Amino acid sequence: MTLAATQSIHLIIIGDEILSGRRADKHFEFARGLLAERNLTLAGVRYVGDDIHELLSVLKESFARSNSITFSFGGIGATPDDKTRQAVAAALNLPMVRHAGAVSEIEAQFGAEAYPIRVRMADLPQGASLIPNPVNRVPGFAIAQHYFMPGFPQMSWPMMRWVFDTHYPALQAAPQQVCRIIIEGQSESLWVDWMESFEQQFPTLKLYSLPHLGEDGSRHIELGCVGIASQAEAGYRVMTAEAVKRGVQWYTVD
């Protein structure tokens, strides 16, 4: 199947260590690359710390979003600062239950050392399903098209790929093409009316404008459009025709 026009993909990246800079986030770049393999793009990324109230607010907002898929990284361990499992249950008004399948995985990995602490990671929101962990067998979990994985990249990245391969094997979009030009000596304000008419003419394209200001005070605009090849190329012809009409200096960017 192809990605529905109304469906979107989001990330939630959790942890005080990310917000404080003690650790650098690597999940965004990985997820962006994984989606690009399927011609998909991210609709949004939220960063949130370990505060249960902030996390609950973000999760409630995310679960209320319709027609979306969300991947969450971090906070599903057994230490006091790991609050994602509990926050998910609270956001969905569900009880926490000990998942028998998760217990089996944790026991298989740690034996008697699963108790009394590690087995807590098998306490999940009621109705959650498991995401297998290829590194240490402590599973992530899924509920309501939200997929919760550890913060460790070596664990979560193959888990995210597994989610796509298992639950969305044919999920993809048509290949996208970017067509763009540089317009010298212009400010965006001179092009706003034209941009609005362009969007009406090409409703399936994403138009963007990136202004640049040089240290010497020079300025230019990178004007581009993104979409399927035939539409993007048509948009490019309209952009260049307008630049010629206005008599401005411009050139194409590959």
NORLIN-V218291 format. One record per run of one state. SS is the DSSP state (h for helix, s for strand, l for the rest). FROM is the first residue (numbers start at 1). TO is the last residue. If there is no record, write none. Layout:
BEGIN
ss->[SS,SS]
from->[FROM,FROM]
to->[TO,TO]
END
This chain:
BEGIN
ss->[l,s,l,s,l,h,l,h,l,s,l,h,l,s,l,h,l,s,l,h,l,h,s,l,s,l,s,l,s,l,h,l,s,l,s,l,h,l,s,l,s,l,h,l,s,l]
from->[1,2,3,8,15,16,21,27,37,44,49,52,65,68,74,84,92,96,99,100,115,118,123,126,129,132,140,144,146,150,153,168,172,173,177,185,188,202,206,214,219,228,229,247,250,254]
to->[1,2,7,14,15,20,26,36,43,48,51,64,67,73,83,91,95,98,99,114,117,122,125,128,131,139,143,145,149,152,167,171,172,176,184,187,201,205,213,218,227,228,246,249,253,254]
END
